[in-house]
Amino acid sequence: MTRLTHWAGIAFGAMAALMLAGCGERPQVMEFKQGKYQGKPDEPPYAAAPFNGNKDLWERDIRTRTQNQNEYKRIGS
Amino acid sequence: MARMKFLCDAERCIECNGCVTACKQENDVPWGVNRRRVVTINDGVPGERSISVACMHCSDAPCMAVCPVDCFYRSEEGVVLHDKDLCIGCGYCFYACPFGAPQFPQLGAFGVRGKMDKCTFCAGGPEKDNSEAEYRKYGRNRLAEGKLPACAEMCSTKALLGGDGDVIAEIYRQRVTSRGKGSEVWGWGTAYGRPDQRAPGAPGAPGAPGSAPAPTGGKS
């Protein structure tokens, strides 16, 4: 009887250890890391001629062209 | 300046494919590659709508996230571009893109895939601006000339708007509030004037003798 209790105790302990091991499971989802651009550097659109680095002039031109798409302003209705 | 964006007004698009043609002509796009295309739903039935689709230059671009060689970059104007010298033509970006924007030229027999090609918002690529190399690889750099994409500027009904996101959103908002909705957009009201805008006493005007309520029709 004592021997049976002894084995039962060992089995219970092993089972408890096995079940507890589940609590320590770490997340296995890979962490996503955004890559870094590996290609050649590009220059801003206003760097070259005809703007020669004048960003304000470029923005003004783009704004004017964008408003040309607005016929409510273009035809003044 | 905010981010560069495209906005297509489905109420105005007439499926003329002018944007597709303009893009192909401007950028010398090879056969089999369509950087832009017009998608039509409910084709041939009332309620048909068309919309012009190309790269949407996403703020959190999936193509950028999945590229194994990290050949994508975003310009300071928010345009998503890529370096063709680095691209290996794997096609991951095509699977990731919800708009089917990345295109692959068929370089030979058995469907061999070439380097990826997509809409550049007419902003070229990482070569010297307006150089021969840039034109050959990416097409024309209109942005560096102070111009907007050819597709948007060519659009005859101005359904396709391109430019600073805040500005085109404001143009669209003004348009929608001016034209109304339902039969005011397409139908009797547009053709003959809305009942509230007709001259007093004119046939069909409210309060005119024998006037019947203006019928409503056309697309809803």
Interface residues (C-beta under 8 A of the other chain):
Chain A: F32 Q34 G35 K36 Y37 Q38 G39 K40 P41 D42 E43 P44 P45 Y46 A47 A48 P50 F51 W58 E59 D61 I62 R63 R65 T66 Q67 N68 Q69 N70 E71 Y72
Chain B: M1 M64 A65 C67 V69 D70 C71 F72 Y73 S75 E76 E77 L81 H82 D83 D85 L86 A123 G125 P126 E127 K128 D129 N130 N141 L143 A144 E145 G146 K147 L148 A152 E153 K158 L161 G162 G163 D164 V167 I168 I171 Q174 R175 S178
